[in-house]
Amino acid sequence: MKRLILAASLMLVGSTAFAQQSVAFVEPADGATVSSPVKVKFAVSGMDIKPAGDMTANTGHHHLLINAAPVKAGEVVPTDETHIHFGKGQTETEVKLAPGTYKLSLQFANGMHQSYGPGMSKDITITVK
């Protein structure tokens, strides 16, 4: 019986730790109207930021996706004008955007740019005036 309780406790601790892993936009706020260049700040919880190439467990770096869908877990985040990499471990940037409405997605990925999936992604919508 004690083993069963201990196993259940370990499973709960493991699932709680995983549930605390997340990314967030510090700024801008979801639904904000902003001017260009747009200042974007990001955060991560439950993982550490490391530069591209570092494959330490539970680490990675941010990617900003502009009007693009989150990248599936294990897939490499593309490199193009809508998938901006922050492989030096940066947590903020300024992005020049033309007037309009945009979906910004924050995607966390490991040192080889392999996405941690939708659980480590966050979407907001902004309007650039």
C-alpha positions, 0 to 999 in steps of 0.5 A: 500500500505504501508503494502505491501511495508513493507512486501516486505521489511521484506521478502527481509531482511529475504532472504538476511540474509539467503543468507549470511549464509555460511561455507568456507575452509580457508585452504587448497585451492580447488585444492591444493596439500598438504602433510600429515598431512593436516592442515584444517581451516574452517570458518562460516558466518551468524551463531555463533559457539557453542559447541555440546549440545547448541541449541541456534538458528543460531548456531552450529559447524563444521564437516569435511567429507572425501570422503562423500556426504553432509548430508541432512538438519535435518539428524544427521551427522554420527560419523565415520572415514569419518565424523569428529565432532568438537563439542567443537567449533574447527575451525581447525585440522590436518588430516592424509591422505594417498597419493591420491585425496580427496573430503573434505566437510565442514558441519555445524550442530546444537548442536544435530549434525543435519545438516543445509543441503547443503546450509551450506556445502562446498566441495573442492578437494585436492591431498595428495602427 
